Amino acid sequence: MNALLLAGGIGSRLRPITDSVPKCLVPINGRPLLDIWLQALVGAGFQEIVVNTHYLAPQVEAYLADSPYSSQVRSVYEPELLGTAGSMMAYRQWLDRETCLVAHADNLVQIDFQAFLEAHKQRPDDCLMTLLAFETDSPQTCGILELGEQRRVTGFHEKVADPPSNLANGAVYLIEPALFEWLEAQVPPPSDISLDVLPGLMGHCQAWPLKGYLRDIGNPAALALGEREFAALQKRL
């Protein structure tokens, strides 16, 4: 299987750290965030990983060229960000051959990808996507899910003031090739997964509750907390 890591974001909430370092390379206890993602995906058996670049792209490309995973990674520069769904469609040629993974590479995660894949295999036949769901301590800043039978996503609330729960979209998706056909038929073409794709998949997307760790490190306080939590997690493994 192949994967797309969305890594081109500016990370404006993490300034001044991201004034000189792209968010995907922000160090987590001295280790680039992107390295954590690549090690996990390669270890889980993903064969080719596409990484989109934009902000401070030369730094990301230099890191990937020197990475121990360089033979399995393809970087693609976007002069203007295409949006999360736009990037999916732009790199469809590498993604729609079989089940693929698409993820926002700006969260700090520890995921059992094998368990995630197994849950996706057991999804209802008419579900085109399985998304990772996690319990958040800041639901107003996340996309909040409502689930029905068989963990089908029946409601989605993106960053609302009074969310119905704390079960959030972790922005890690396992996708079937048929979803690309569905996206191609949409007018206008979808740009954003959360805003343009998920609302159209209600009842045809299942959620997998995270058995692991996820932290949005979008601001300096969250980054510091994530570093402490991740260090403690690594000691227990």
C-alpha positions as CSV (number, residue, x, y, z in Angstrom):
1,M,0.0,0.0,0.0
2,N,1.0,3.6,-0.5
3,A,0.4,6.7,1.6
4,L,0.2,10.5,1.3
5,L,1.5,12.6,4.1
6,L,0.2,16.2,3.9
7,A,3.2,18.2,5.1
8,G,3.1,21.5,3.3
9,G,1.4,23.7,5.9
10,I,2.8,26.9,7.3
11,G,2.2,26.2,10.9
12,S,1.4,29.9,11.7
13,R,0.1,29.1,15.3
14,L,3.6,27.7,16.1
15,R,5.4,30.9,15.4
16,P,8.1,31.9,16.1
17,I,9.3,28.3,16.0
18,T,8.0,27.9,12.4
19,D,9.5,31.1,11.2
20,S,12.6,29.1,10.3
21,V,11.5,25.5,10.6
22,P,8.6,23.9,8.6
23,K,6.0,22.4,11.0
24,C,6.6,18.9,9.7
25,L,10.2,19.1,10.8
26,V,9.6,20.6,14.2
27,P,11.8,18.6,16.6
28,I,10.0,16.3,19.1
29,N,12.6,15.8,21.9
30,G,15.3,16.4,19.2
31,R,13.7,14.2,16.5
32,P,11.8,15.7,13.4
33,L,8.1,15.1,13.5
34,L,8.2,13.8,10.0
35,D,10.7,11.1,11.0
36,I,8.2,9.7,13.5
37,W,5.6,9.4,10.8
38,L,8.0,7.8,8.3
39,Q,9.4,5.2,10.7
40,A,5.8,4.2,11.7
41,L,4.5,3.9,8.1
42,V,7.6,2.0,6.8
43,G,7.5,-0.3,9.8
44,A,3.8,-1.0,9.1
45,G,4.6,-2.1,5.5
46,F,3.7,1.0,3.4
47,Q,5.7,0.8,0.3
48,E,5.7,4.2,-1.2
49,I,5.0,7.4,0.7
50,V,4.2,10.7,-1.1
51,V,5.0,13.9,0.9
52,N,3.7,17.2,-0.4
53,T,5.8,20.2,0.3
54,H,5.2,24.0,0.1
55,Y,6.4,26.1,3.1
56,L,10.2,26.0,3.4
57,A,10.2,23.2,0.9
58,P,13.9,23.0,0.4
59,Q,14.4,22.1,4.1
60,V,11.9,19.2,3.8
61,E,13.3,18.0,0.5
62,A,16.9,18.0,2.0
63,Y,15.7,16.1,5.1
64,L,13.9,13.5,2.9
65,A,17.0,13.1,0.7
66,D,19.1,12.2,3.7
67,S,16.5,10.2,5.4
68,P,17.0,6.4,5.9
69,Y,13.6,6.1,4.2
70,S,14.5,8.1,1.1
71,S,14.2,5.1,-1.2
72,Q,10.5,4.8,-0.3
73,V,9.6,8.5,-0.2
74,R,8.5,10.8,-3.1
75,S,8.3,14.5,-2.4
76,V,6.1,16.7,-4.6
77,Y,6.3,20.5,-4.4
78,E,3.1,22.6,-4.5
79,P,3.8,26.2,-5.5
80,E,0.3,26.9,-4.1
81,L,-1.3,24.5,-1.7
82,L,-4.0,22.5,-3.4
83,G,-6.0,21.7,-0.2
84,T,-6.1,18.3,1.4
85,A,-8.6,16.8,-1.1
86,G,-6.9,18.6,-3.9
87,S,-3.6,17.0,-3.1
88,M,-5.3,13.6,-3.0
89,M,-6.6,14.0,-6.5
90,A,-3.3,15.5,-7.8
91,Y,-1.4,12.4,-6.7
92,R,-4.1,9.9,-7.5
93,Q,-1.8,8.0,-9.8
94,W,0.2,6.8,-6.8
95,L,-2.8,6.3,-4.5
96,D,-5.8,4.8,-6.2
97,R,-4.4,1.3,-7.1
98,E,-5.6,-0.2,-3.8
99,T,-6.4,0.9,-0.2
100,C,-4.2,3.9,0.6
101,L,-3.6,6.1,3.6
102,V,-3.8,9.9,3.7
103,A,-2.8,11.7,6.9
104,H,-2.1,15.2,8.2
105,A,1.6,14.9,9.2
106,D,1.4,17.8,11.6
107,N,0.0,15.8,14.5
108,L,2.1,13.9,16.9
109,V,1.0,10.2,16.9
110,Q,1.6,6.7,18.1
111,I,-0.7,4.5,16.1
112,D,-1.0,0.7,15.7
113,F,-1.4,0.9,11.9
114,Q,-1.8,-2.9,11.6
115,A,-4.9,-2.7,13.9
116,F,-6.1,0.3,11.9
117,L,-5.8,-1.6,8.6
118,E,-7.5,-4.7,10.1
119,A,-10.5,-2.6,11.2
120,H,-10.7,-1.1,7.7
121,K,-10.8,-4.6,6.2
122,Q,-13.8,-5.4,8.4
123,R,-15.7,-2.2,7.5
124,P,-19.3,-2.4,6.1
125,D,-19.2,-3.0,2.3
126,D,-20.6,0.5,1.4
127,C,-18.0,2.4,3.5
128,L,-15.3,4.0,1.3
129,M,-13.2,5.4,4.1
130,T,-12.2,4.6,7.7
131,L,-11.0,7.6,9.7
132,L,-9.1,7.6,13.0
133,A,-11.1,9.0,15.9
134,F,-9.7,10.1,19.2
135,E,-11.0,11.7,22.4
136,T,-9.8,15.4,22.6
137,D,-9.5,17.7,25.5
138,S,-10.3,20.7,23.3
139,P,-13.3,19.7,21.2
140,Q,-14.0,23.3,20.1
141,T,-10.8,23.3,18.1
142,C,-11.5,20.0,16.3
143,G,-13.8,18.3,13.9
144,I,-16.2,16.4,16.1
145,L,-17.9,13.1,15.1
146,E,-21.3,11.6,15.7
147,L,-21.5,7.8,15.2
148,G,-24.3,5.4,14.4
149,E,-24.4,1.7,14.1
150,Q,-21.2,-0.2,13.0
151,R,-19.3,3.0,14.0
152,R,-20.6,4.8,10.8
153,V,-20.0,8.5,10.9
154,T,-23.5,10.1,10.9
155,G,-22.6,13.7,11.9
156,F,-19.6,15.9,11.6
157,H,-19.1,19.3,13.3
158,E,-16.0,21.3,12.3
159,K,-14.7,23.6,15.0
160,V,-18.1,24.6,16.5
161,A,-18.6,26.5,19.8
162,D,-20.9,23.8,21.4
163,P,-19.7,20.4,20.1
164,P,-21.9,17.4,20.8
165,S,-19.0,15.2,22.2
166,N,-15.3,15.1,22.5
167,L,-14.8,12.4,19.8
168,A,-12.7,14.0,17.2
169,N,-11.5,13.3,13.7
170,G,-7.7,12.5,13.9
171,A,-7.2,13.4,10.2
172,V,-5.7,9.9,9.4
173,Y,-7.7,8.1,6.7
174,L,-7.7,4.7,5.0
175,I,-9.3,5.1,1.6
176,E,-10.6,2.8,-1.1
177,P,-10.0,3.5,-4.8
178,A,-13.8,4.0,-5.3
179,L,-13.6,7.2,-3.3
180,F,-11.4,8.8,-6.0
181,E,-14.1,8.1,-8.5
182,W,-16.7,9.7,-6.2
183,L,-14.4,12.8,-5.8
184,E,-13.9,13.0,-9.6
185,A,-17.7,13.3,-10.0
186,Q,-18.1,16.2,-7.6
187,V,-18.8,19.7,-8.9
188,P,-17.1,21.9,-7.9
189,P,-14.0,19.7,-7.2
190,P,-13.5,19.2,-3.5
191,S,-10.6,21.1,-1.9
192,D,-10.7,20.1,1.7
193,I,-11.3,16.7,3.2
194,S,-13.0,17.9,6.3
195,L,-15.1,20.7,4.7
196,D,-15.8,19.2,1.3
197,V,-15.5,15.4,1.5
198,L,-16.6,14.2,4.9
199,P,-20.1,15.9,4.8
200,G,-20.8,14.0,1.6
201,L,-19.8,10.6,3.1
202,M,-22.2,10.5,6.0
203,G,-23.2,6.9,6.5
204,H,-20.4,5.7,4.1
205,C,-17.4,6.3,6.4
206,Q,-16.6,4.5,9.5
207,A,-14.6,5.6,12.5
208,W,-11.8,3.6,14.3
209,P,-11.3,4.7,17.9
210,L,-7.6,5.3,18.5
211,K,-5.7,2.8,20.5
212,G,-2.6,4.8,21.0
213,Y,-1.7,8.5,21.2
214,L,-2.5,11.7,19.2
215,R,-1.7,15.3,20.1
216,D,-2.3,18.4,18.0
217,I,0.9,20.3,18.5
218,G,-0.4,23.4,16.7
219,N,0.9,25.9,19.3
220,P,3.9,26.2,21.5
221,A,2.1,25.1,24.7
222,A,0.7,22.0,22.9
223,L,4.1,21.2,21.5
224,A,5.7,21.3,25.0
225,L,2.9,19.1,26.4
226,G,3.3,16.7,23.4
227,E,7.0,16.4,24.0
228,R,6.5,15.5,27.6
229,E,3.7,13.0,26.9
230,F,5.6,11.4,24.0
231,A,8.8,11.0,26.0
232,A,6.8,9.3,28.8
233,L,5.1,7.0,26.2
234,Q,8.4,6.0,24.7
235,K,9.8,5.0,28.1
236,R,6.8,2.6,28.6
237,L,7.3,0.9,25.2
